[in-house]
Amino acid sequence: MKRAFKQIPLVHELQQQGPSADKLYKKGMITDALHDRYKNMKGYFDREFPEVQAEAEALAPGWGGQIWMQANQLFLNIRRQEMEAQMQSGVSAAEDESIIASITKNAPQPMGPPRPPSAQASSPAAVSSANNGKKTGA
């Protein structure tokens, strides 16, 4: 079972990308090396499937015809559990962000750094308000 289980991601890749790889290769859109990789993978599984089935059959009569299906089901169940765990941790992170956002939204906002007193007095607005529009003796 372990041998079949380890091969399932490669089987999925071959099933999903193999046919399109042939079409892309015929159009000259993928390299010879990539196309050869898919051909080699297909050849490997053409040999691997019957070997794994024969071993399973030798271990438990009747298991040979089911081992690949069981390995695939185990793989999909584990992947689903991993995705659910990620989603649950993502939900808690989203909840944390929501709480933080509501706290910071209601918190007083800083008004920036205070200006030094000398900068306040020398600004044109400060000078004109200090003089109240009167002319100075200068």
N, C-alpha and C positions, 0 to 999 in steps of 0.2 A: 504494500500500500504506500509506503514511504517513497518508493521509487516512482510510482505513478503520480503521487501527489506533487513531487518536485517538478514533474514535467508539465503539469497543467498550465502554468503561465505561458510556456512556450507553445503549447497546443492552441491556446487562445490567440496568441499573436499570429500564429500560422493561419488559423481560420479567418482572422479578421483582415490581415494584411497580405496574405499570400496571393489571392486572386487579383487584387489591385496591383501588386508588384509585377505580375506577369504582363498586365495591360500597360503599365507604365514603362516596363522594359521594352516592349514592342514599339512604343512611341519614342524610345530613346530618352526617357525622362529620368531614369535611374541608372546608376553605374552597374557595370558587370559584376563588381564585387558584391553589391547589395543583392542583386538578383541571384548570384551564386549562393549567397547565404540562405535565401529562402529555398532554393532547390536542395541544398545540403540538409536543411532542417526537415524538409519533406521526406527525403531519403532516410534520414535518421529515424523519423517516426514510422515510416513504412517497415523498418526493422524492429523498432522498440515496442510497438503495440503488440505484435504477436508474442514477443519474448516475455513481456510482462504478463500477458494473458496466460501463457503456458506455465509460468512460475506460480501464478495465483491458482490455477487449476490443479497444479501438483500439491499445493498447500491445502486447499479445500475444494473438493469437486463441486463444480457449478459456479465457482467464484470468478473464473476466467472471463466469462461473458459480462460480468458486472463490475469488475475492478475499476475500469476507467470512469464509468458513470459514478461510482461511489467516491473516487478520488476527486472528481470534478465537483460533486456536491459538497464534500468536505471543504474544498478550497473556497467555494462560493459562500459557504456558511461562515468560515473564518473571516473572509474579506468583508462580509456584511456586518459581522460583530465589530470589526475594527472601524468601519465607517460609522456605525452607531456610536461607538465610544468617542470618536472624533467629534461627531455632531453634538453629543452631550457636553463635552468639554467646551465646544464652541458656544453652546447656549449659555453655559455658566459664565463664560468670558463676556458674552454680549450683555448678560444681566449685570455683571460687574461694571461694564462701561456705562450702562444706563444709569446705575446708581451714582457713579462718579459724575456723570453729566448733570444729573439733577442736583447734586450737591453743589457743584461749581457754578451752575446756572443761578442758584439762589444766593450764592456767596457775594459779598461786596467786592466790586472790581477795583483794582488799584488805579489811581489817577495819574500815574506816572511819577517820575522822580521830582521832588520839590526843587524849585528854582532857588538859587542862592539870593539872598537879599540884595546884593549889589546888582544883579541882573534885573531884578524887579524895578529898582529905582532908575536905572539907566535906560529902560525901554521907553520909546516915544510915547506910548499910551500912559505910562506911569508919570512921565514928566508933565504931559499936558493936563492930567487929572490933578496933579499936585499943585499946578499953577492956577487951576480953575479958569484957564483961558486968559489970565492976566499977563501983560507983558512984563518981562523982567528988566532990570536996569542995564542989561547988556547991550 
